[in-house]
Amino acid sequence: LCVFSFLQLVSLLLIGIAAWGIGFGLISSFKVVGVVIAVGVFLFFIALVGLIGAVKHHQVLLFFYMIILLLVFIVQFSVSCACLALNEEQQSELLEVGWSNTNSARTDIERNLNCCGFRVFYPNETCAADCLRTLHCRPCAPIMEEYSGMVLRFVGGIGLFFSFTEILGVWLTYRYRNQKDPRANPSAFI
């Protein structure tokens, strides 16, 4: 039951962080917030399936919980390893692609990091940063590159930690699923 409660806590934490980010104006992209909330709701329902399966000792629910948790482990482990394996050149390319494909994220980055433009700021472009008033704006790429390596290592490490707790949950579910249900035949244990 501890594993199910832990997964529910993680899912509620994801939903809470997304709500906090949008509430404080740190994130204005509803796509990003929507994805984070959807992942949180998905994990909550998966944990609920596992919890109900454990309380009722329902073999089918426990099996589906175990399989879905294994798939989540595989995806999360892969993404975490990818975050940890990116070198500086790949991070720079990834940032440039993200910068050129999203306007709302660009506005958030310029406002929060107080910078304008990716590598060069052209006067005819729009910018949401406060530094535009003083006309002493730095480009955003060096600032983002400074933080991106640290953030990717942090996200990769946290992802690896939680992926190993998920594989522990798969193992514990497998062990619990193979135990005899004491309610099925109580005299068998006497």
Solvent accessible surface area in square Angstrom, and as a share of the most:
residue,aa,sasa,rsa
1,L,124,0.62
2,C,107,0.64
3,V,28,0.16
4,F,12,0.05
5,S,60,0.39
6,F,69,0.29
7,L,9,0.04
8,Q,29,0.13
9,L,113,0.56
10,V,24,0.14
11,S,0,0.00
12,L,98,0.49
13,L,103,0.51
14,L,50,0.25
15,I,46,0.24
16,G,38,0.36
17,I,89,0.45
18,A,3,0.03
19,A,54,0.42
20,W,139,0.49
21,G,2,0.02
22,I,59,0.30
23,G,64,0.61
24,F,144,0.60
25,G,31,0.30
26,L,73,0.36
27,I,53,0.27
28,S,49,0.32
29,S,13,0.09
30,F,153,0.64
31,K,169,0.72
32,V,75,0.43
33,V,10,0.05
34,G,35,0.34
35,V,94,0.54
36,V,42,0.24
37,I,60,0.30
38,A,59,0.46
39,V,67,0.39
40,G,0,0.00
41,V,58,0.33
42,F,96,0.40
43,L,15,0.07
44,F,61,0.25
45,F,114,0.47
46,I,13,0.07
47,A,0,0.00
48,L,59,0.30
49,V,47,0.27
50,G,0,0.00
51,L,48,0.24
52,I,78,0.40
53,G,0,0.00
54,A,7,0.05
55,V,93,0.53
56,K,126,0.53
57,H,16,0.07
58,H,81,0.36
59,Q,70,0.31
60,V,82,0.47
61,L,50,0.25
62,L,0,0.00
63,F,81,0.34
64,F,107,0.45
65,Y,0,0.00
66,M,20,0.09
67,I,61,0.31
68,I,48,0.24
69,L,1,0.01
70,L,62,0.31
71,L,100,0.50
72,V,28,0.16
73,F,31,0.13
74,I,89,0.45
75,V,98,0.56
76,Q,43,0.19
77,F,71,0.30
78,S,60,0.39
79,V,85,0.49
80,S,4,0.03
81,C,52,0.31
82,A,55,0.43
83,C,18,0.11
84,L,78,0.39
85,A,79,0.61
86,L,50,0.25
87,N,81,0.41
88,E,146,0.65
89,E,122,0.55
90,Q,82,0.37
91,Q,18,0.08
92,S,21,0.13
93,E,98,0.44
94,L,102,0.51
95,L,40,0.20
96,E,84,0.38
97,V,85,0.49
98,G,36,0.35
99,W,24,0.08
100,S,73,0.47
101,N,109,0.56
102,T,56,0.33
103,N,110,0.57
104,S,48,0.31
105,A,33,0.26
106,R,69,0.25
107,T,61,0.35
108,D,11,0.06
109,I,48,0.24
110,E,9,0.04
111,R,103,0.37
112,N,75,0.39
113,L,56,0.28
114,N,73,0.37
115,C,0,0.00
116,C,0,0.00
117,G,2,0.02
118,F,18,0.08
119,R,110,0.40
120,V,87,0.50
121,F,54,0.23
122,Y,122,0.46
123,P,127,0.80
124,N,139,0.71
125,E,77,0.34
126,T,126,0.73
127,C,22,0.13
128,A,41,0.32
129,A,8,0.06
130,D,88,0.46
131,C,12,0.07
132,L,59,0.29
133,R,198,0.72
134,T,88,0.51
135,L,143,0.71
136,H,153,0.68
137,C,32,0.19
138,R,136,0.50
139,P,45,0.28
140,C,0,0.00
141,A,0,0.00
142,P,62,0.39
143,I,16,0.08
144,M,14,0.06
145,E,62,0.28
146,E,116,0.52
147,Y,95,0.36
148,S,14,0.09
149,G,11,0.11
150,M,105,0.47
151,V,74,0.42
152,L,32,0.16
153,R,146,0.53
154,F,137,0.57
155,V,74,0.42
156,G,0,0.00
157,G,35,0.33
158,I,74,0.38
159,G,11,0.10
160,L,39,0.19
161,F,119,0.50
162,F,46,0.19
163,S,0,0.00
164,F,109,0.45
165,T,33,0.19
166,E,14,0.06
167,I,57,0.29
168,L,90,0.45
169,G,0,0.00
170,V,18,0.10
171,W,134,0.47
172,L,70,0.35
173,T,5,0.03
174,Y,108,0.41
175,R,137,0.50
176,Y,75,0.29
177,R,58,0.21
178,N,87,0.44
179,Q,106,0.47
180,K,154,0.65
181,D,35,0.18
182,P,78,0.49
183,R,144,0.52
184,A,83,0.64
185,N,81,0.42
186,P,89,0.56
187,S,78,0.50
188,A,63,0.49
189,F,118,0.49
190,I,186,0.95
